[in-house]
Amino acid sequence: MHIIKVISLFLIAFFAVCLQSCNMDNVSRSQNGLIFCVNSNVSILDPQSSEVNVTSATIAKNVFNRLVSYNQEKNQFKSEIATSWSISENRLVYTFRLSPKVTFHTTPWFTPTRSLNADDVVFSFQRLMNYSSKKSQNRAEAGEQTAVIDSEEQAFIDEIQHINYKYLLQLRKIVRKIKKIDDYTVSFILADSSANFLAILAAPNSVILSREYFESLSDNPRREEIFSNSIVGTGPYQLVSHKYNDYIKLKKNPHYWQDPEKPLLSRLIIDITPNQAKRMNKILTDECQIASQPSKTVMALHERLQKNYSYIESQNTESTVFYLNTSKAPLKNVELRRALAFAFNRDLYRKIIYGESGEPANSLFPFAMKLDENIDYIFSYNVTNAGNFIDRYKRIHKVTTVPTLTIWIEQSNTKLGYNSARIGQVIKRDLKKIGINCNIIEMSEKTIKNLLPYQGYDIIVSQQPFSRLLPMYRLYHNFSCSSRGRPTRTNYSSFCDKELSDLIGSILYAAMDDETNETYNRIQEKLIQNVPFIPIAYNSDAFIYHKDITNLVSLLVNGFDFSQTGFKEHDPEEQ
């Protein structure tokens, strides 16, 4: 404890010195630029295939446009590329009228010869839905408009490892056909009238890309890599350059179609700094004017920080989850899985993973919902209850010990406080309290997915994002199974249950409201009966930004819309 206090005092002194030396009239601001320090990296810039995090959401909103967007303050959808839309009486046909003045970016690597039209919309959604295979990609290039999946291709899709493939697959299931009516009119014919389809179109993935740019790369063997990283959009900012795990430099789009006066900023830089202390140092020295996941402790220690900076939390959440392998012994036994549900000290995991901004997860959904308050009891930390279930397991199976568990922990060097080695140490300690030994293996998310079919694990530790706008997406990821009853590569628990799948599917695209609460309760009850996974802790993304920043619009899916952002003008006499 003494060492911790000494370290804390050192950090306080360090940040105090940094604060005194900071100069708010820095180079970035004098050049009308803004630097956004983020904790998350992206391996691909294209939002259709990128990870879902604050960085990808910011790129999607500022470099690209969608047909529609969601205004969370007014709780309504508004036009972007689509100037208007209509919905058929049976809610199966959505028709969008496109703006004829939308222009793609002119960059050193691409010069458009036409404005955005219906061909780009058809191409974008065909690519989004058919990204999974070369066969489908050829169809997208040809501009084919139907989204029918044959059995051979379905089998392939069941096995692919694409980051967002379940989202893409579900989009294919819900959209039967995309029809070009004329150059500036497109219709989507749906298979499910209950779908919250506008929410899908407003998602970061649903950006409109340039078909002309893609076709211009047809002779390049690196076409997909170039198209996905040397990005071209229609948004207020356009790409200048990027360096993996370092920065993404954007500049003002001089021909922004929506408003020639916007954006106000000349430059926007996304600075990728996974370490929280380094991000706070950059805030204190004004190397960045906005940062994700700030330290509340540092803020509380500095009056000037409290005076000059604002703190906000986003509506999206990330959850750390333990997936239990239900397909093989010993966790095939539900009594043992129930024992584990009581065994982990969630408050400690919350502290070591998310720090001050985290919360222990005592229910299946890491955000407030009007669910039955009596059905989250099983996830309370209680070593005595865990021991009772262990004893029951031993009696039923007539054994004296529980077999050693193999635990895979997803590694990460880009997520807040996520130290896989430290998590492994705490897991070992918690399991030892109830008489269980374990072997900890740290590996990348990609390696986990590659090795998943071999079932060499009992527990997988992973972080997963949840969205309030479409909360069932994550559960569909968690418990999706192929048509042959096999778990997909996002179903780490290997739990396949048709009744559960049907319940999730019935509200997969529905909004979270009173009409769906009964179904949510049934889903939660089903999961509690079987305990295929254990929610451990969750965290809502938080941000700190200088109060001189104006018109900063936060996104429901994290990140910010910087299209109207600027700085307050100060009277020189006030400086």
RALINHU-V302532 format. One record per residue. N is the residue number from 1. RES is the residue in three letters. OMEGA is omega in degrees with one decimal (999 if undefined). NEAR is the number of other C-alpha atoms within 12 Angstrom. Layout:
N;RES;OMEGA;NEAR
N;RES;OMEGA;NEAR
This chain:
1;MET;179.1;7
2;HIS;-179.9;8
3;ILE;179.8;9
4;ILE;179.9;10
5;LYS;179.4;11
6;VAL;179.0;12
7;ILE;-179.6;13
8;SER;179.9;18
9;LEU;177.2;17
10;PHE;-180.0;15
11;LEU;179.6;22
12;ILE;179.7;24
13;ALA;-179.8;18
14;PHE;-178.7;23
15;PHE;178.6;32
16;ALA;177.7;25
17;VAL;179.6;16
18;CYS;-176.4;26
19;LEU;-179.0;28
20;GLN;-175.5;19
21;SER;-173.8;18
22;CYS;-178.7;22
23;ASN;-173.7;21
24;MET;177.1;28
25;ASP;-173.4;23
26;ASN;-177.4;20
27;VAL;-176.9;18
28;SER;-177.5;23
29;ARG;-179.5;28
30;SER;177.2;17
31;GLN;178.8;18
32;ASN;178.5;25
33;GLY;179.5;32
34;LEU;178.4;43
35;ILE;-178.2;40
36;PHE;179.3;45
37;CYS;-175.4;43
38;VAL;-179.7;48
39;ASN;-173.2;40
40;SER;176.9;42
41;ASN;170.6;36
42;VAL;179.1;38
43;SER;-179.8;27
44;ILE;-177.9;31
45;LEU;-179.1;43
46;ASP;-177.5;41
47;PRO;179.3;41
48;GLN;-175.4;40
49;SER;-177.7;37
50;SER;168.7;31
51;GLU;178.4;31
52;VAL;177.8;38
53;ASN;-175.0;42
54;VAL;-178.9;46
55;THR;-179.0;47
56;SER;178.8;38
57;ALA;178.8;41
58;THR;175.8;48
59;ILE;-177.3;51
60;ALA;-175.8;48
61;LYS;-172.1;43
62;ASN;179.6;46
63;VAL;-174.1;44
64;PHE;171.2;48
65;ASN;174.3;49
66;ARG;175.4;43
67;LEU;179.5;50
68;VAL;173.6;33
69;SER;-177.1;35
70;TYR;176.5;31
71;ASN;-173.6;22
72;GLN;178.5;21
73;GLU;179.3;13
74;LYS;-179.8;9
75;ASN;179.7;13
76;GLN;178.3;15
77;PHE;-179.2;26
78;LYS;-176.4;23
79;SER;164.9;25
80;GLU;176.5;33
81;ILE;177.4;42
82;ALA;177.7;36
83;THR;178.6;25
84;SER;175.5;21
85;TRP;177.5;26
86;SER;-178.8;21
87;ILE;-178.4;21
88;SER;-177.1;16
89;GLU;179.4;9
90;ASN;176.3;15
91;ARG;179.0;20
92;LEU;-179.7;25
93;VAL;176.0;29
94;TYR;-178.3;36
95;THR;-175.4;31
96;PHE;173.8;37
97;ARG;-173.7;29
98;LEU;173.7;34
99;SER;-179.5;29
100;PRO;-173.9;22
101;LYS;-178.7;22
102;VAL;-177.8;36
103;THR;175.3;36
104;PHE;-179.9;41
105;HIS;169.0;40
106;THR;-175.1;30
107;THR;176.0;25
108;PRO;-177.3;14
109;TRP;178.2;20
110;PHE;174.0;25
111;THR;-178.6;19
112;PRO;177.7;25
113;THR;-179.1;16
114;ARG;176.2;21
115;SER;178.0;32
116;LEU;176.7;38
117;ASN;-175.1;36
118;ALA;178.7;38
119;ASP;179.4;34
120;ASP;179.1;42
121;VAL;178.8;44
122;VAL;179.5;43
123;PHE;-175.8;40
124;SER;-177.6;43
125;PHE;172.5;47
126;GLN;177.0;43
127;ARG;179.9;46
128;LEU;-176.9;43
129;MET;-173.0;42
130;ASN;-173.3;45
131;TYR;-166.0;37
132;SER;-176.3;35
133;SER;179.4;29
134;LYS;179.0;17
135;LYS;179.9;20
136;SER;179.9;32
137;GLN;177.5;25
138;ASN;178.4;19
139;ARG;179.9;26
140;ALA;178.9;32
141;GLU;-179.2;31
142;ALA;177.9;19
143;GLY;179.2;29
144;GLU;-169.3;25
145;GLN;-178.4;33
146;THR;-175.9;30
147;ALA;179.5;37
148;VAL;-179.3;26
149;ILE;176.8;28
150;ASP;-173.2;15
151;SER;179.8;13
152;GLU;-178.7;15
153;GLU;178.2;22
154;GLN;179.0;27
155;ALA;178.9;21
156;PHE;-178.5;25
157;ILE;179.1;34
158;ASP;-173.2;31
159;GLU;-172.9;30
160;ILE;-174.8;27
161;GLN;-177.3;27
162;HIS;-172.9;31
163;ILE;-175.8;28
164;ASN;-168.1;34
165;TYR;179.3;35
166;LYS;174.9;38
167;TYR;-178.1;39
168;LEU;-179.3;36
169;LEU;-180.0;39
170;GLN;175.6;34
171;LEU;178.2;41
172;ARG;-179.7;36
173;LYS;-174.4;27
174;ILE;-179.5;32
175;VAL;178.3;35
176;ARG;-176.1;27
177;LYS;170.7;30
178;ILE;-172.7;39
179;LYS;173.8;31
180;LYS;-179.9;28
181;ILE;172.3;21
182;ASP;-174.5;18
183;ASP;-176.4;22
184;TYR;177.1;30
185;THR;-179.1;31
186;VAL;175.8;35
187;SER;172.8;34
188;PHE;177.0;41
189;ILE;-172.4;31
190;LEU;175.8;31
191;ALA;-174.9;24
192;ASP;-177.1;27
193;SER;-178.2;26
194;SER;-175.7;21
195;ALA;172.1;31
196;ASN;-166.1;30
197;PHE;178.9;37
198;LEU;176.8;36
199;ALA;177.7;34
200;ILE;-179.2;35
201;LEU;179.5;38
202;ALA;-178.7;36
203;ALA;-178.9;41
204;PRO;-178.7;46
205;ASN;-166.5;42
206;SER;-179.6;40
207;VAL;177.4;44
208;ILE;-176.7;47
209;LEU;-178.2;46
210;SER;174.9;42
211;ARG;-179.4;35
212;GLU;178.5;30
213;TYR;-179.9;35
214;PHE;-179.2;34
215;GLU;179.5;23
216;SER;-179.8;20
217;LEU;-171.3;22
218;SER;-177.9;17
219;ASP;-177.1;11
220;ASN;-179.3;13
221;PRO;178.0;10
222;ARG;-173.7;14
223;ARG;-175.0;18
224;GLU;178.7;26
225;GLU;-179.6;18
226;ILE;-177.9;23
227;PHE;-175.3;31
228;SER;-177.9;27
229;ASN;170.6;29
230;SER;-166.9;33
231;ILE;176.4;43
232;VAL;179.8;45
233;GLY;179.1;50
234;THR;-171.6;43
235;GLY;-176.1;43
236;PRO;178.4;43
237;TYR;177.3;45
238;GLN;-175.6;42
239;LEU;171.0;40
240;VAL;179.2;28
241;SER;176.2;24
242;HIS;175.9;27
243;LYS;-175.8;21
244;TYR;177.1;20
245;ASN;-178.1;24
246;ASP;-176.3;23
247;TYR;170.1;29
248;ILE;-177.0;39
249;LYS;178.1;30
250;LEU;174.5;37
251;LYS;179.3;37
252;LYS;173.3;37
253;ASN;-174.3;36
254;PRO;-178.6;26
255;HIS;-177.2;26
256;TYR;-171.3;31
257;TRP;-172.1;29
258;GLN;-178.6;29
259;ASP;-177.8;21
260;PRO;179.2;18
261;GLU;-177.3;18
262;LYS;-3.8;25
263;PRO;-178.9;35
264;LEU;-178.9;31
265;LEU;176.9;34
266;SER;-177.3;32
267;ARG;175.0;35
268;LEU;-178.8;44
269;ILE;173.4;40
270;ILE;-177.2;46
271;ASP;-175.8;38
272;ILE;-177.5;36
273;THR;-175.3;36
274;PRO;-175.6;31
275;ASN;-176.2;30
276;GLN;-179.4;34
277;ALA;178.8;30
278;LYS;177.7;31
279;ARG;179.1;36
280;MET;176.5;43
281;ASN;179.7;35
282;LYS;174.4;34
283;ILE;-176.7;43
284;LEU;178.8;38
285;THR;179.1;27
286;ASP;170.6;34
287;GLU;168.3;34
288;CYS;-175.7;38
289;GLN;175.7;46
290;ILE;-177.3;46
291;ALA;176.9;47
292;SER;175.9;49
293;GLN;178.5;46
294;PRO;176.0;43
295;SER;177.1;36
296;LYS;-179.8;28
297;THR;179.0;23
298;VAL;179.4;34
299;MET;-177.5;31
300;ALA;-176.9;19
301;LEU;-172.0;21
302;HIS;-179.6;25
303;GLU;-178.9;15
304;ARG;175.5;21
305;LEU;179.9;34
306;GLN;-178.5;20
307;LYS;-171.1;17
308;ASN;-175.7;23
309;TYR;175.3;29
310;SER;-178.7;26
311;TYR;177.6;27
312;ILE;175.4;28
313;GLU;-178.9;28
314;SER;-179.7;31
315;GLN;180.0;30
316;ASN;-178.9;33
317;THR;174.1;38
318;GLU;-174.7;43
319;SER;170.8;41
320;THR;-170.8;44
321;VAL;170.7;44
322;PHE;177.9;42
323;TYR;-177.1;37
324;LEU;-177.0;44
325;ASN;-176.0;42
326;THR;-172.7;33
327;SER;-178.8;29
328;LYS;178.0;22
329;ALA;2.5;25
330;PRO;-174.4;29
331;LEU;170.1;36
332;LYS;178.8;23
333;ASN;-175.2;29
334;VAL;178.9;30
335;GLU;178.9;33
336;LEU;177.3;41
337;ARG;177.6;43
338;ARG;176.5;39
339;ALA;-179.1;40
340;LEU;-179.6;50
341;ALA;178.0;48
342;PHE;-164.0;35
343;ALA;-169.7;37
344;PHE;180.0;42
345;ASN;-172.8;34
346;ARG;-178.6;37
347;ASP;177.7;26
348;LEU;177.8;26
349;TYR;177.6;38
350;ARG;-177.4;33
351;LYS;-174.7;26
352;ILE;-179.1;31
353;ILE;-172.5;37
354;TYR;179.1;37
355;GLY;-173.7;30
356;GLU;-174.1;29
357;SER;-178.0;32
358;GLY;176.1;35
359;GLU;173.4;32
360;PRO;-177.4;37
361;ALA;179.2;36
362;ASN;175.0;34
363;SER;-174.0;38
364;LEU;179.9;45
365;PHE;-174.5;43
366;PRO;174.5;34
367;PHE;-173.9;31
368;ALA;176.0;22
369;MET;179.2;22
370;LYS;-179.7;20
371;LEU;178.8;25
372;ASP;-175.2;20
373;GLU;-176.8;16
374;ASN;-172.4;16
375;ILE;175.6;24
376;ASP;-173.8;28
377;TYR;-171.6;22
378;ILE;-177.0;34
379;PHE;176.2;38
380;SER;179.4;31
381;TYR;-177.2;31
382;ASN;-176.1;24
383;VAL;179.0;25
384;THR;178.1;19
385;ASN;178.2;25
386;ALA;179.0;33
387;GLY;178.5;30
388;ASN;178.7;22
389;PHE;176.4;29
390;ILE;179.2;38
391;ASP;179.1;24
392;ARG;177.6;24
393;TYR;-178.5;29
394;LYS;179.6;22
395;ARG;-177.6;16
396;ILE;-175.4;15
397;HIS;176.9;18
398;LYS;177.8;12
399;VAL;179.6;14
400;THR;-179.9;15
401;THR;174.1;21
402;VAL;179.3;32
403;PRO;176.9;22
404;THR;-178.0;21
405;LEU;174.0;32
406;THR;-174.4;30
407;ILE;174.7;36
408;TRP;178.3;37
409;ILE;179.3;37
410;GLU;177.9;35
411;GLN;174.1;28
412;SER;173.6;27
413;ASN;-177.6;24
414;THR;-176.1;30
415;LYS;-174.5;37
416;LEU;171.4;42
417;GLY;-172.9;34
418;TYR;-179.3;37
419;ASN;-173.5;30
420;SER;179.2;33
421;ALA;179.4;25
422;ARG;177.9;21
423;ILE;178.9;39
424;GLY;178.5;34
425;GLN;-178.9;24
426;VAL;177.2;27
427;ILE;178.9;37
428;LYS;-178.6;27
429;ARG;-179.4;22
430;ASP;-179.2;30
431;LEU;179.4;34
432;LYS;179.0;24
433;LYS;-179.5;24
434;ILE;172.5;30
435;GLY;179.9;27
436;ILE;173.7;27
437;ASN;179.9;22
438;CYS;171.9;27
439;ASN;-177.8;25
440;ILE;176.7;30
441;ILE;178.4;28
442;GLU;179.0;28
443;MET;-179.1;25
444;SER;177.7;21
445;GLU;-179.8;28
446;LYS;179.1;21
447;THR;178.2;19
448;ILE;-178.5;30
449;LYS;178.4;29
450;ASN;-176.4;21
451;LEU;-174.6;20
452;LEU;-177.5;30
453;PRO;-177.2;22
454;TYR;172.3;17
455;GLN;-178.4;27
456;GLY;-175.1;23
457;TYR;171.7;36
458;ASP;179.7;39
459;ILE;171.2;43
460;ILE;177.5;47
461;VAL;-175.6;43
462;SER;172.8;43
463;GLN;-177.1;39
464;GLN;176.0;36
465;PRO;171.8;37
466;PHE;178.8;37
467;SER;176.5;36
468;ARG;-176.0;32
469;LEU;177.9;35
470;LEU;-171.2;34
471;PRO;-177.6;37
472;MET;179.4;40
473;TYR;-175.4;37
474;ARG;178.8;34
475;LEU;175.8;42
476;TYR;174.3;39
477;HIS;-172.9;36
478;ASN;-170.3;41
479;PHE;179.5;41
480;SER;-179.9;40
481;CYS;179.4;32
482;SER;177.9;30
483;SER;178.3;20
484;ARG;176.4;15
485;GLY;178.7;18
486;ARG;178.0;25
487;PRO;176.2;32
488;THR;-175.2;36
489;ARG;170.5;37
490;THR;178.9;42
491;ASN;-175.2;40
492;TYR;-179.0;49
493;SER;-177.2;43
494;SER;-178.8;38
495;PHE;178.8;39
496;CYS;-178.1;31
497;ASP;-174.4;28
498;LYS;-179.7;21
499;GLU;178.2;19
500;LEU;179.5;33
501;SER;179.7;31
502;ASP;178.8;22
503;LEU;179.1;29
504;ILE;-179.6;34
505;GLY;-177.4;31
506;SER;179.3;27
507;ILE;-174.4;32
508;LEU;-177.7;40
509;TYR;-177.0;36
510;ALA;175.3;31
511;ALA;179.9;28
512;MET;-177.3;26
513;ASP;-176.6;18
514;ASP;-178.0;14
515;GLU;-177.0;14
516;THR;-176.3;26
517;ASN;-180.0;20
518;GLU;178.6;21
519;THR;175.9;30
520;TYR;179.5;34
521;ASN;179.5;28
522;ARG;177.0;24
523;ILE;-178.0;36
524;GLN;177.6;34
525;GLU;179.5;26
526;LYS;-179.5;25
527;LEU;179.2;39
528;ILE;176.7;29
529;GLN;-172.7;23
530;ASN;178.5;31
531;VAL;176.4;39
532;PRO;175.9;42
533;PHE;-178.6;43
534;ILE;174.5;48
535;PRO;-174.4;48
536;ILE;-179.0;45
537;ALA;177.7;44
538;TYR;-174.1;42
539;ASN;172.0;41
540;SER;-179.7;39
541;ASP;179.7;44
542;ALA;-177.1;37
543;PHE;172.6;39
544;ILE;179.2;38
545;TYR;-178.5;43
546;HIS;-175.9;34
547;LYS;174.8;25
548;ASP;178.4;23
549;ILE;-178.7;32
550;THR;174.9;23
551;ASN;176.0;21
552;LEU;-174.8;31
553;VAL;178.7;28
554;SER;-177.4;36
555;LEU;178.1;39
556;LEU;-178.3;35
557;VAL;-177.6;42
558;ASN;-177.6;41
559;GLY;-175.7;40
560;PHE;170.4;40
561;ASP;-177.3;38
562;PHE;-174.1;42
563;SER;-179.3;38
564;GLN;-174.2;26
565;THR;176.3;33
566;GLY;178.2;31
567;PHE;175.1;28
568;LYS;175.1;16
569;GLU;-179.0;17
570;HIS;173.2;11
571;ASP;-179.3;7
572;PRO;-179.8;7
573;GLU;179.8;6
574;GLU;-175.0;6
575;GLN;999;9
